[in-house]
Amino acid sequence: MRGRVATGLKTTFLSVTFIAEFCAPVEAACWSALKSPEWPRMAGSIATIKLCEELPGGPDRTKKFEVTAVDVCTAANGVSVTAKASLTCGASSGAFFKTPPLDGNVVATVTLDIGACRITESNIEISGEVGGLLSSLPQTQQFARSWAQSRLSHFCGLQ
């Protein structure tokens, strides 16, 4: 009897330890998408974003959008992706305002429900010279989320 109680206590202890390890807050497991064999395909898709074209008048052309980091992490409610990029907006020949190129940095964070192939949360922060212009436009957040959802749907084969 004593052996069964000890075995039962040991099994209970191991079960509690196992559950505690999985339920305790731990740092999310992350990896860089830049190291993925799929990165060239993703980079080509990302290169199609045209944030500067959302600016009324000018600078109205995306001259450079260079991704510097894409970190994919497991999250409690899906997968979290944080992308960082440098951005340069310039004026086209038809721009109302002729301005020199404006630089900025973009940090976009999205949470994905992979099973449903949809974005559940998103935020885009734009800093630098161009950040003040783009961040002040109410449609920037929605434009970026719609664009990201369309790219995600494309990768999931829904489009």
MODELLER restraints for C-alpha pairs under 7 A, 6 or more apart:
rsr = mdl.restraints
at = mdl.atoms
rsr.add(forms.Gaussian(group=physical.xy_distance, feature=features.Distance(at['CA:28:A'], at['CA:73:A']), mean=5.98, stdev=0.5))
rsr.add(forms.Gaussian(group=physical.xy_distance, feature=features.Distance(at['CA:28:A'], at['CA:74:A']), mean=5.57, stdev=0.5))
rsr.add(forms.Gaussian(group=physical.xy_distance, feature=features.Distance(at['CA:28:A'], at['CA:75:A']), mean=6.52, stdev=0.5))
rsr.add(forms.Gaussian(group=physical.xy_distance, feature=features.Distance(at['CA:29:A'], at['CA:73:A']), mean=5.47, stdev=0.5))
rsr.add(forms.Gaussian(group=physical.xy_distance, feature=features.Distance(at['CA:29:A'], at['CA:74:A']), mean=5.64, stdev=0.5))
rsr.add(forms.Gaussian(group=physical.xy_distance, feature=features.Distance(at['CA:30:A'], at['CA:71:A']), mean=6.48, stdev=0.5))
rsr.add(forms.Gaussian(group=physical.xy_distance, feature=features.Distance(at['CA:30:A'], at['CA:72:A']), mean=5.38, stdev=0.5))
rsr.add(forms.Gaussian(group=physical.xy_distance, feature=features.Distance(at['CA:30:A'], at['CA:73:A']), mean=4.04, stdev=0.5))
rsr.add(forms.Gaussian(group=physical.xy_distance, feature=features.Distance(at['CA:30:A'], at['CA:74:A']), mean=6.56, stdev=0.5))
rsr.add(forms.Gaussian(group=physical.xy_distance, feature=features.Distance(at['CA:31:A'], at['CA:71:A']), mean=5.72, stdev=0.5))
rsr.add(forms.Gaussian(group=physical.xy_distance, feature=features.Distance(at['CA:31:A'], at['CA:72:A']), mean=5.44, stdev=0.5))
rsr.add(forms.Gaussian(group=physical.xy_distance, feature=features.Distance(at['CA:31:A'], at['CA:73:A']), mean=6.55, stdev=0.5))
rsr.add(forms.Gaussian(group=physical.xy_distance, feature=features.Distance(at['CA:32:A'], at['CA:70:A']), mean=5.70, stdev=0.5))
rsr.add(forms.Gaussian(group=physical.xy_distance, feature=features.Distance(at['CA:32:A'], at['CA:71:A']), mean=4.63, stdev=0.5))
rsr.add(forms.Gaussian(group=physical.xy_distance, feature=features.Distance(at['CA:32:A'], at['CA:72:A']), mean=6.20, stdev=0.5))
rsr.add(forms.Gaussian(group=physical.xy_distance, feature=features.Distance(at['CA:33:A'], at['CA:39:A']), mean=6.23, stdev=0.5))
rsr.add(forms.Gaussian(group=physical.xy_distance, feature=features.Distance(at['CA:33:A'], at['CA:70:A']), mean=5.41, stdev=0.5))
rsr.add(forms.Gaussian(group=physical.xy_distance, feature=features.Distance(at['CA:33:A'], at['CA:71:A']), mean=6.06, stdev=0.5))
rsr.add(forms.Gaussian(group=physical.xy_distance, feature=features.Distance(at['CA:33:A'], at['CA:72:A']), mean=6.62, stdev=0.5))
rsr.add(forms.Gaussian(group=physical.xy_distance, feature=features.Distance(at['CA:34:A'], at['CA:69:A']), mean=6.81, stdev=0.5))
rsr.add(forms.Gaussian(group=physical.xy_distance, feature=features.Distance(at['CA:34:A'], at['CA:70:A']), mean=6.31, stdev=0.5))
rsr.add(forms.Gaussian(group=physical.xy_distance, feature=features.Distance(at['CA:47:A'], at['CA:65:A']), mean=6.61, stdev=0.5))
rsr.add(forms.Gaussian(group=physical.xy_distance, feature=features.Distance(at['CA:50:A'], at['CA:62:A']), mean=5.73, stdev=0.5))
rsr.add(forms.Gaussian(group=physical.xy_distance, feature=features.Distance(at['CA:51:A'], at['CA:62:A']), mean=6.58, stdev=0.5))
rsr.add(forms.Gaussian(group=physical.xy_distance, feature=features.Distance(at['CA:52:A'], at['CA:59:A']), mean=6.80, stdev=0.5))
rsr.add(forms.Gaussian(group=physical.xy_distance, feature=features.Distance(at['CA:52:A'], at['CA:60:A']), mean=5.18, stdev=0.5))
rsr.add(forms.Gaussian(group=physical.xy_distance, feature=features.Distance(at['CA:52:A'], at['CA:61:A']), mean=5.25, stdev=0.5))
rsr.add(forms.Gaussian(group=physical.xy_distance, feature=features.Distance(at['CA:52:A'], at['CA:62:A']), mean=4.98, stdev=0.5))
rsr.add(forms.Gaussian(group=physical.xy_distance, feature=features.Distance(at['CA:52:A'], at['CA:89:A']), mean=5.58, stdev=0.5))
rsr.add(forms.Gaussian(group=physical.xy_distance, feature=features.Distance(at['CA:53:A'], at['CA:60:A']), mean=4.64, stdev=0.5))
rsr.add(forms.Gaussian(group=physical.xy_distance, feature=features.Distance(at['CA:53:A'], at['CA:61:A']), mean=5.34, stdev=0.5))
rsr.add(forms.Gaussian(group=physical.xy_distance, feature=features.Distance(at['CA:53:A'], at['CA:62:A']), mean=6.67, stdev=0.5))
rsr.add(forms.Gaussian(group=physical.xy_distance, feature=features.Distance(at['CA:55:A'], at['CA:134:A']), mean=6.68, stdev=0.5))
rsr.add(forms.Gaussian(group=physical.xy_distance, feature=features.Distance(at['CA:57:A'], at['CA:95:A']), mean=5.53, stdev=0.5))
rsr.add(forms.Gaussian(group=physical.xy_distance, feature=features.Distance(at['CA:57:A'], at['CA:96:A']), mean=4.78, stdev=0.5))
rsr.add(forms.Gaussian(group=physical.xy_distance, feature=features.Distance(at['CA:57:A'], at['CA:97:A']), mean=5.86, stdev=0.5))
rsr.add(forms.Gaussian(group=physical.xy_distance, feature=features.Distance(at['CA:58:A'], at['CA:91:A']), mean=5.49, stdev=0.5))
rsr.add(forms.Gaussian(group=physical.xy_distance, feature=features.Distance(at['CA:58:A'], at['CA:95:A']), mean=5.18, stdev=0.5))
rsr.add(forms.Gaussian(group=physical.xy_distance, feature=features.Distance(at['CA:58:A'], at['CA:96:A']), mean=6.09, stdev=0.5))
rsr.add(forms.Gaussian(group=physical.xy_distance, feature=features.Distance(at['CA:58:A'], at['CA:97:A']), mean=5.23, stdev=0.5))
rsr.add(forms.Gaussian(group=physical.xy_distance, feature=features.Distance(at['CA:58:A'], at['CA:98:A']), mean=6.89, stdev=0.5))
rsr.add(forms.Gaussian(group=physical.xy_distance, feature=features.Distance(at['CA:59:A'], at['CA:89:A']), mean=5.79, stdev=0.5))
rsr.add(forms.Gaussian(group=physical.xy_distance, feature=features.Distance(at['CA:59:A'], at['CA:90:A']), mean=4.71, stdev=0.5))
rsr.add(forms.Gaussian(group=physical.xy_distance, feature=features.Distance(at['CA:59:A'], at['CA:91:A']), mean=4.03, stdev=0.5))
rsr.add(forms.Gaussian(group=physical.xy_distance, feature=features.Distance(at['CA:59:A'], at['CA:95:A']), mean=6.74, stdev=0.5))
rsr.add(forms.Gaussian(group=physical.xy_distance, feature=features.Distance(at['CA:59:A'], at['CA:97:A']), mean=6.88, stdev=0.5))
rsr.add(forms.Gaussian(group=physical.xy_distance, feature=features.Distance(at['CA:59:A'], at['CA:99:A']), mean=6.32, stdev=0.5))
rsr.add(forms.Gaussian(group=physical.xy_distance, feature=features.Distance(at['CA:60:A'], at['CA:89:A']), mean=6.75, stdev=0.5))
rsr.add(forms.Gaussian(group=physical.xy_distance, feature=features.Distance(at['CA:60:A'], at['CA:90:A']), mean=6.20, stdev=0.5))
rsr.add(forms.Gaussian(group=physical.xy_distance, feature=features.Distance(at['CA:60:A'], at['CA:91:A']), mean=5.26, stdev=0.5))
rsr.add(forms.Gaussian(group=physical.xy_distance, feature=features.Distance(at['CA:60:A'], at['CA:92:A']), mean=6.17, stdev=0.5))
rsr.add(forms.Gaussian(group=physical.xy_distance, feature=features.Distance(at['CA:60:A'], at['CA:95:A']), mean=6.48, stdev=0.5))
rsr.add(forms.Gaussian(group=physical.xy_distance, feature=features.Distance(at['CA:61:A'], at['CA:89:A']), mean=5.58, stdev=0.5))
rsr.add(forms.Gaussian(group=physical.xy_distance, feature=features.Distance(at['CA:61:A'], at['CA:90:A']), mean=5.22, stdev=0.5))
rsr.add(forms.Gaussian(group=physical.xy_distance, feature=features.Distance(at['CA:61:A'], at['CA:91:A']), mean=5.83, stdev=0.5))
rsr.add(forms.Gaussian(group=physical.xy_distance, feature=features.Distance(at['CA:61:A'], at['CA:92:A']), mean=6.00, stdev=0.5))
rsr.add(forms.Gaussian(group=physical.xy_distance, feature=features.Distance(at['CA:62:A'], at['CA:88:A']), mean=6.19, stdev=0.5))
rsr.add(forms.Gaussian(group=physical.xy_distance, feature=features.Distance(at['CA:62:A'], at['CA:89:A']), mean=4.75, stdev=0.5))
rsr.add(forms.Gaussian(group=physical.xy_distance, feature=features.Distance(at['CA:62:A'], at['CA:90:A']), mean=6.40, stdev=0.5))
rsr.add(forms.Gaussian(group=physical.xy_distance, feature=features.Distance(at['CA:63:A'], at['CA:88:A']), mean=5.40, stdev=0.5))
rsr.add(forms.Gaussian(group=physical.xy_distance, feature=features.Distance(at['CA:63:A'], at['CA:89:A']), mean=5.40, stdev=0.5))
rsr.add(forms.Gaussian(group=physical.xy_distance, feature=features.Distance(at['CA:63:A'], at['CA:90:A']), mean=5.95, stdev=0.5))
rsr.add(forms.Gaussian(group=physical.xy_distance, feature=features.Distance(at['CA:64:A'], at['CA:87:A']), mean=5.41, stdev=0.5))
rsr.add(forms.Gaussian(group=physical.xy_distance, feature=features.Distance(at['CA:64:A'], at['CA:88:A']), mean=4.92, stdev=0.5))
rsr.add(forms.Gaussian(group=physical.xy_distance, feature=features.Distance(at['CA:65:A'], at['CA:85:A']), mean=6.50, stdev=0.5))
rsr.add(forms.Gaussian(group=physical.xy_distance, feature=features.Distance(at['CA:65:A'], at['CA:86:A']), mean=5.77, stdev=0.5))
rsr.add(forms.Gaussian(group=physical.xy_distance, feature=features.Distance(at['CA:65:A'], at['CA:87:A']), mean=4.66, stdev=0.5))
rsr.add(forms.Gaussian(group=physical.xy_distance, feature=features.Distance(at['CA:65:A'], at['CA:88:A']), mean=6.67, stdev=0.5))
rsr.add(forms.Gaussian(group=physical.xy_distance, feature=features.Distance(at['CA:66:A'], at['CA:85:A']), mean=5.24, stdev=0.5))
rsr.add(forms.Gaussian(group=physical.xy_distance, feature=features.Distance(at['CA:66:A'], at['CA:86:A']), mean=5.25, stdev=0.5))
rsr.add(forms.Gaussian(group=physical.xy_distance, feature=features.Distance(at['CA:66:A'], at['CA:87:A']), mean=6.60, stdev=0.5))
rsr.add(forms.Gaussian(group=physical.xy_distance, feature=features.Distance(at['CA:67:A'], at['CA:84:A']), mean=5.88, stdev=0.5))
rsr.add(forms.Gaussian(group=physical.xy_distance, feature=features.Distance(at['CA:67:A'], at['CA:85:A']), mean=4.07, stdev=0.5))
rsr.add(forms.Gaussian(group=physical.xy_distance, feature=features.Distance(at['CA:67:A'], at['CA:86:A']), mean=6.53, stdev=0.5))
rsr.add(forms.Gaussian(group=physical.xy_distance, feature=features.Distance(at['CA:68:A'], at['CA:84:A']), mean=5.56, stdev=0.5))
rsr.add(forms.Gaussian(group=physical.xy_distance, feature=features.Distance(at['CA:68:A'], at['CA:85:A']), mean=5.17, stdev=0.5))
rsr.add(forms.Gaussian(group=physical.xy_distance, feature=features.Distance(at['CA:69:A'], at['CA:83:A']), mean=5.53, stdev=0.5))
rsr.add(forms.Gaussian(group=physical.xy_distance, feature=features.Distance(at['CA:69:A'], at['CA:84:A']), mean=5.08, stdev=0.5))
rsr.add(forms.Gaussian(group=physical.xy_distance, feature=features.Distance(at['CA:69:A'], at['CA:85:A']), mean=6.99, stdev=0.5))
rsr.add(forms.Gaussian(group=physical.xy_distance, feature=features.Distance(at['CA:70:A'], at['CA:81:A']), mean=6.83, stdev=0.5))
rsr.add(forms.Gaussian(group=physical.xy_distance, feature=features.Distance(at['CA:70:A'], at['CA:82:A']), mean=5.65, stdev=0.5))
rsr.add(forms.Gaussian(group=physical.xy_distance, feature=features.Distance(at['CA:70:A'], at['CA:83:A']), mean=4.27, stdev=0.5))
rsr.add(forms.Gaussian(group=physical.xy_distance, feature=features.Distance(at['CA:70:A'], at['CA:84:A']), mean=6.45, stdev=0.5))
rsr.add(forms.Gaussian(group=physical.xy_distance, feature=features.Distance(at['CA:71:A'], at['CA:81:A']), mean=5.64, stdev=0.5))
rsr.add(forms.Gaussian(group=physical.xy_distance, feature=features.Distance(at['CA:71:A'], at['CA:82:A']), mean=5.26, stdev=0.5))
rsr.add(forms.Gaussian(group=physical.xy_distance, feature=features.Distance(at['CA:71:A'], at['CA:83:A']), mean=6.41, stdev=0.5))
rsr.add(forms.Gaussian(group=physical.xy_distance, feature=features.Distance(at['CA:72:A'], at['CA:79:A']), mean=6.94, stdev=0.5))
rsr.add(forms.Gaussian(group=physical.xy_distance, feature=features.Distance(at['CA:72:A'], at['CA:80:A']), mean=5.80, stdev=0.5))
rsr.add(forms.Gaussian(group=physical.xy_distance, feature=features.Distance(at['CA:72:A'], at['CA:81:A']), mean=4.54, stdev=0.5))
rsr.add(forms.Gaussian(group=physical.xy_distance, feature=features.Distance(at['CA:72:A'], at['CA:82:A']), mean=6.64, stdev=0.5))
rsr.add(forms.Gaussian(group=physical.xy_distance, feature=features.Distance(at['CA:73:A'], at['CA:79:A']), mean=5.78, stdev=0.5))
rsr.add(forms.Gaussian(group=physical.xy_distance, feature=features.Distance(at['CA:73:A'], at['CA:80:A']), mean=5.11, stdev=0.5))
rsr.add(forms.Gaussian(group=physical.xy_distance, feature=features.Distance(at['CA:73:A'], at['CA:81:A']), mean=6.32, stdev=0.5))
rsr.add(forms.Gaussian(group=physical.xy_distance, feature=features.Distance(at['CA:74:A'], at['CA:80:A']), mean=6.13, stdev=0.5))
rsr.add(forms.Gaussian(group=physical.xy_distance, feature=features.Distance(at['CA:78:A'], at['CA:111:A']), mean=6.38, stdev=0.5))
rsr.add(forms.Gaussian(group=physical.xy_distance, feature=features.Distance(at['CA:78:A'], at['CA:112:A']), mean=5.50, stdev=0.5))
rsr.add(forms.Gaussian(group=physical.xy_distance, feature=features.Distance(at['CA:78:A'], at['CA:113:A']), mean=5.08, stdev=0.5))
rsr.add(forms.Gaussian(group=physical.xy_distance, feature=features.Distance(at['CA:78:A'], at['CA:114:A']), mean=6.80, stdev=0.5))
rsr.add(forms.Gaussian(group=physical.xy_distance, feature=features.Distance(at['CA:79:A'], at['CA:111:A']), mean=5.52, stdev=0.5))
rsr.add(forms.Gaussian(group=physical.xy_distance, feature=features.Distance(at['CA:79:A'], at['CA:112:A']), mean=5.11, stdev=0.5))
rsr.add(forms.Gaussian(group=physical.xy_distance, feature=features.Distance(at['CA:79:A'], at['CA:113:A']), mean=6.71, stdev=0.5))
rsr.add(forms.Gaussian(group=physical.xy_distance, feature=features.Distance(at['CA:80:A'], at['CA:110:A']), mean=5.74, stdev=0.5))
rsr.add(forms.Gaussian(group=physical.xy_distance, feature=features.Distance(at['CA:80:A'], at['CA:111:A']), mean=4.35, stdev=0.5))
rsr.add(forms.Gaussian(group=physical.xy_distance, feature=features.Distance(at['CA:80:A'], at['CA:112:A']), mean=6.26, stdev=0.5))
rsr.add(forms.Gaussian(group=physical.xy_distance, feature=features.Distance(at['CA:81:A'], at['CA:109:A']), mean=5.64, stdev=0.5))
rsr.add(forms.Gaussian(group=physical.xy_distance, feature=features.Distance(at['CA:81:A'], at['CA:110:A']), mean=5.32, stdev=0.5))
rsr.add(forms.Gaussian(group=physical.xy_distance, feature=features.Distance(at['CA:81:A'], at['CA:111:A']), mean=6.30, stdev=0.5))
rsr.add(forms.Gaussian(group=physical.xy_distance, feature=features.Distance(at['CA:82:A'], at['CA:107:A']), mean=6.94, stdev=0.5))
rsr.add(forms.Gaussian(group=physical.xy_distance, feature=features.Distance(at['CA:82:A'], at['CA:108:A']), mean=5.65, stdev=0.5))
rsr.add(forms.Gaussian(group=physical.xy_distance, feature=features.Distance(at['CA:82:A'], at['CA:109:A']), mean=4.38, stdev=0.5))
rsr.add(forms.Gaussian(group=physical.xy_distance, feature=features.Distance(at['CA:82:A'], at['CA:110:A']), mean=6.58, stdev=0.5))
rsr.add(forms.Gaussian(group=physical.xy_distance, feature=features.Distance(at['CA:83:A'], at['CA:107:A']), mean=5.69, stdev=0.5))
rsr.add(forms.Gaussian(group=physical.xy_distance, feature=features.Distance(at['CA:83:A'], at['CA:108:A']), mean=5.22, stdev=0.5))
rsr.add(forms.Gaussian(group=physical.xy_distance, feature=features.Distance(at['CA:83:A'], at['CA:109:A']), mean=6.46, stdev=0.5))
rsr.add(forms.Gaussian(group=physical.xy_distance, feature=features.Distance(at['CA:84:A'], at['CA:106:A']), mean=5.57, stdev=0.5))
rsr.add(forms.Gaussian(group=physical.xy_distance, feature=features.Distance(at['CA:84:A'], at['CA:107:A']), mean=4.57, stdev=0.5))
rsr.add(forms.Gaussian(group=physical.xy_distance, feature=features.Distance(at['CA:84:A'], at['CA:108:A']), mean=6.54, stdev=0.5))
rsr.add(forms.Gaussian(group=physical.xy_distance, feature=features.Distance(at['CA:85:A'], at['CA:105:A']), mean=5.77, stdev=0.5))
rsr.add(forms.Gaussian(group=physical.xy_distance, feature=features.Distance(at['CA:85:A'], at['CA:106:A']), mean=5.10, stdev=0.5))
rsr.add(forms.Gaussian(group=physical.xy_distance, feature=features.Distance(at['CA:85:A'], at['CA:107:A']), mean=6.65, stdev=0.5))
rsr.add(forms.Gaussian(group=physical.xy_distance, feature=features.Distance(at['CA:86:A'], at['CA:104:A']), mean=5.94, stdev=0.5))
rsr.add(forms.Gaussian(group=physical.xy_distance, feature=features.Distance(at['CA:86:A'], at['CA:105:A']), mean=4.48, stdev=0.5))
rsr.add(forms.Gaussian(group=physical.xy_distance, feature=features.Distance(at['CA:86:A'], at['CA:106:A']), mean=6.13, stdev=0.5))
rsr.add(forms.Gaussian(group=physical.xy_distance, feature=features.Distance(at['CA:87:A'], at['CA:103:A']), mean=5.68, stdev=0.5))
rsr.add(forms.Gaussian(group=physical.xy_distance, feature=features.Distance(at['CA:87:A'], at['CA:104:A']), mean=5.12, stdev=0.5))
rsr.add(forms.Gaussian(group=physical.xy_distance, feature=features.Distance(at['CA:87:A'], at['CA:105:A']), mean=5.73, stdev=0.5))
rsr.add(forms.Gaussian(group=physical.xy_distance, feature=features.Distance(at['CA:87:A'], at['CA:106:A']), mean=6.95, stdev=0.5))
rsr.add(forms.Gaussian(group=physical.xy_distance, feature=features.Distance(at['CA:88:A'], at['CA:101:A']), mean=6.35, stdev=0.5))
rsr.add(forms.Gaussian(group=physical.xy_distance, feature=features.Distance(at['CA:88:A'], at['CA:102:A']), mean=5.50, stdev=0.5))
rsr.add(forms.Gaussian(group=physical.xy_distance, feature=features.Distance(at['CA:88:A'], at['CA:103:A']), mean=4.43, stdev=0.5))
rsr.add(forms.Gaussian(group=physical.xy_distance, feature=features.Distance(at['CA:88:A'], at['CA:104:A']), mean=6.36, stdev=0.5))
rsr.add(forms.Gaussian(group=physical.xy_distance, feature=features.Distance(at['CA:89:A'], at['CA:101:A']), mean=5.47, stdev=0.5))
rsr.add(forms.Gaussian(group=physical.xy_distance, feature=features.Distance(at['CA:89:A'], at['CA:102:A']), mean=5.20, stdev=0.5))
rsr.add(forms.Gaussian(group=physical.xy_distance, feature=features.Distance(at['CA:89:A'], at['CA:103:A']), mean=6.48, stdev=0.5))
rsr.add(forms.Gaussian(group=physical.xy_distance, feature=features.Distance(at['CA:90:A'], at['CA:100:A']), mean=6.47, stdev=0.5))
rsr.add(forms.Gaussian(group=physical.xy_distance, feature=features.Distance(at['CA:90:A'], at['CA:101:A']), mean=4.34, stdev=0.5))
rsr.add(forms.Gaussian(group=physical.xy_distance, feature=features.Distance(at['CA:90:A'], at['CA:102:A']), mean=6.43, stdev=0.5))
rsr.add(forms.Gaussian(group=physical.xy_distance, feature=features.Distance(at['CA:91:A'], at['CA:98:A']), mean=5.82, stdev=0.5))
rsr.add(forms.Gaussian(group=physical.xy_distance, feature=features.Distance(at['CA:91:A'], at['CA:99:A']), mean=6.12, stdev=0.5))
rsr.add(forms.Gaussian(group=physical.xy_distance, feature=features.Distance(at['CA:102:A'], at['CA:129:A']), mean=5.54, stdev=0.5))
rsr.add(forms.Gaussian(group=physical.xy_distance, feature=features.Distance(at['CA:102:A'], at['CA:130:A']), mean=5.47, stdev=0.5))
rsr.add(forms.Gaussian(group=physical.xy_distance, feature=features.Distance(at['CA:103:A'], at['CA:128:A']), mean=6.08, stdev=0.5))
rsr.add(forms.Gaussian(group=physical.xy_distance, feature=features.Distance(at['CA:103:A'], at['CA:129:A']), mean=5.56, stdev=0.5))
rsr.add(forms.Gaussian(group=physical.xy_distance, feature=features.Distance(at['CA:103:A'], at['CA:130:A']), mean=5.73, stdev=0.5))
rsr.add(forms.Gaussian(group=physical.xy_distance, feature=features.Distance(at['CA:104:A'], at['CA:126:A']), mean=6.54, stdev=0.5))
rsr.add(forms.Gaussian(group=physical.xy_distance, feature=features.Distance(at['CA:104:A'], at['CA:127:A']), mean=5.24, stdev=0.5))
rsr.add(forms.Gaussian(group=physical.xy_distance, feature=features.Distance(at['CA:104:A'], at['CA:128:A']), mean=4.13, stdev=0.5))
rsr.add(forms.Gaussian(group=physical.xy_distance, feature=features.Distance(at['CA:104:A'], at['CA:129:A']), mean=5.75, stdev=0.5))
rsr.add(forms.Gaussian(group=physical.xy_distance, feature=features.Distance(at['CA:104:A'], at['CA:130:A']), mean=5.35, stdev=0.5))
rsr.add(forms.Gaussian(group=physical.xy_distance, feature=features.Distance(at['CA:104:A'], at['CA:131:A']), mean=5.96, stdev=0.5))
rsr.add(forms.Gaussian(group=physical.xy_distance, feature=features.Distance(at['CA:105:A'], at['CA:126:A']), mean=5.58, stdev=0.5))
rsr.add(forms.Gaussian(group=physical.xy_distance, feature=features.Distance(at['CA:105:A'], at['CA:127:A']), mean=5.22, stdev=0.5))
rsr.add(forms.Gaussian(group=physical.xy_distance, feature=features.Distance(at['CA:105:A'], at['CA:128:A']), mean=6.29, stdev=0.5))
rsr.add(forms.Gaussian(group=physical.xy_distance, feature=features.Distance(at['CA:106:A'], at['CA:124:A']), mean=6.99, stdev=0.5))
rsr.add(forms.Gaussian(group=physical.xy_distance, feature=features.Distance(at['CA:106:A'], at['CA:125:A']), mean=5.72, stdev=0.5))
rsr.add(forms.Gaussian(group=physical.xy_distance, feature=features.Distance(at['CA:106:A'], at['CA:126:A']), mean=4.54, stdev=0.5))
rsr.add(forms.Gaussian(group=physical.xy_distance, feature=features.Distance(at['CA:106:A'], at['CA:127:A']), mean=6.58, stdev=0.5))
rsr.add(forms.Gaussian(group=physical.xy_distance, feature=features.Distance(at['CA:107:A'], at['CA:124:A']), mean=5.78, stdev=0.5))
rsr.add(forms.Gaussian(group=physical.xy_distance, feature=features.Distance(at['CA:107:A'], at['CA:125:A']), mean=5.22, stdev=0.5))
rsr.add(forms.Gaussian(group=physical.xy_distance, feature=features.Distance(at['CA:107:A'], at['CA:126:A']), mean=6.52, stdev=0.5))
rsr.add(forms.Gaussian(group=physical.xy_distance, feature=features.Distance(at['CA:108:A'], at['CA:123:A']), mean=5.75, stdev=0.5))
rsr.add(forms.Gaussian(group=physical.xy_distance, feature=features.Distance(at['CA:108:A'], at['CA:124:A']), mean=4.29, stdev=0.5))
rsr.add(forms.Gaussian(group=physical.xy_distance, feature=features.Distance(at['CA:108:A'], at['CA:125:A']), mean=6.31, stdev=0.5))
rsr.add(forms.Gaussian(group=physical.xy_distance, feature=features.Distance(at['CA:109:A'], at['CA:122:A']), mean=5.62, stdev=0.5))
rsr.add(forms.Gaussian(group=physical.xy_distance, feature=features.Distance(at['CA:109:A'], at['CA:123:A']), mean=5.32, stdev=0.5))
rsr.add(forms.Gaussian(group=physical.xy_distance, feature=features.Distance(at['CA:109:A'], at['CA:124:A']), mean=6.40, stdev=0.5))
rsr.add(forms.Gaussian(group=physical.xy_distance, feature=features.Distance(at['CA:110:A'], at['CA:119:A']), mean=6.67, stdev=0.5))
rsr.add(forms.Gaussian(group=physical.xy_distance, feature=features.Distance(at['CA:110:A'], at['CA:121:A']), mean=5.47, stdev=0.5))
rsr.add(forms.Gaussian(group=physical.xy_distance, feature=features.Distance(at['CA:110:A'], at['CA:122:A']), mean=4.24, stdev=0.5))
rsr.add(forms.Gaussian(group=physical.xy_distance, feature=features.Distance(at['CA:110:A'], at['CA:123:A']), mean=6.49, stdev=0.5))
rsr.add(forms.Gaussian(group=physical.xy_distance, feature=features.Distance(at['CA:111:A'], at['CA:119:A']), mean=5.87, stdev=0.5))
rsr.add(forms.Gaussian(group=physical.xy_distance, feature=features.Distance(at['CA:111:A'], at['CA:120:A']), mean=5.63, stdev=0.5))
rsr.add(forms.Gaussian(group=physical.xy_distance, feature=features.Distance(at['CA:111:A'], at['CA:121:A']), mean=5.06, stdev=0.5))
rsr.add(forms.Gaussian(group=physical.xy_distance, feature=features.Distance(at['CA:111:A'], at['CA:122:A']), mean=6.44, stdev=0.5))
rsr.add(forms.Gaussian(group=physical.xy_distance, feature=features.Distance(at['CA:112:A'], at['CA:118:A']), mean=5.81, stdev=0.5))
rsr.add(forms.Gaussian(group=physical.xy_distance, feature=features.Distance(at['CA:112:A'], at['CA:119:A']), mean=4.56, stdev=0.5))
rsr.add(forms.Gaussian(group=physical.xy_distance, feature=features.Distance(at['CA:112:A'], at['CA:120:A']), mean=5.68, stdev=0.5))
rsr.add(forms.Gaussian(group=physical.xy_distance, feature=features.Distance(at['CA:113:A'], at['CA:119:A']), mean=6.24, stdev=0.5))
rsr.add(forms.Gaussian(group=physical.xy_distance, feature=features.Distance(at['CA:113:A'], at['CA:120:A']), mean=6.50, stdev=0.5))
rsr.add(forms.Gaussian(group=physical.xy_distance, feature=features.Distance(at['CA:117:A'], at['CA:152:A']), mean=6.82, stdev=0.5))
rsr.add(forms.Gaussian(group=physical.xy_distance, feature=features.Distance(at['CA:117:A'], at['CA:153:A']), mean=6.47, stdev=0.5))
rsr.add(forms.Gaussian(group=physical.xy_distance, feature=features.Distance(at['CA:117:A'], at['CA:156:A']), mean=6.54, stdev=0.5))
rsr.add(forms.Gaussian(group=physical.xy_distance, feature=features.Distance(at['CA:118:A'], at['CA:149:A']), mean=6.47, stdev=0.5))
rsr.add(forms.Gaussian(group=physical.xy_distance, feature=features.Distance(at['CA:119:A'], at['CA:149:A']), mean=6.27, stdev=0.5))
rsr.add(forms.Gaussian(group=physical.xy_distance, feature=features.Distance(at['CA:122:A'], at['CA:145:A']), mean=6.52, stdev=0.5))
rsr.add(forms.Gaussian(group=physical.xy_distance, feature=features.Distance(at['CA:123:A'], at['CA:141:A']), mean=6.77, stdev=0.5))
rsr.add(forms.Gaussian(group=physical.xy_distance, feature=features.Distance(at['CA:124:A'], at['CA:141:A']), mean=6.30, stdev=0.5))
rsr.add(forms.Gaussian(group=physical.xy_distance, feature=features.Distance(at['CA:126:A'], at['CA:135:A']), mean=6.34, stdev=0.5))
rsr.add(forms.Gaussian(group=physical.xy_distance, feature=features.Distance(at['CA:134:A'], at['CA:140:A']), mean=6.44, stdev=0.5))
rsr.add(forms.Gaussian(group=physical.xy_distance, feature=features.Distance(at['CA:153:A'], at['CA:159:A']), mean=6.04, stdev=0.5))
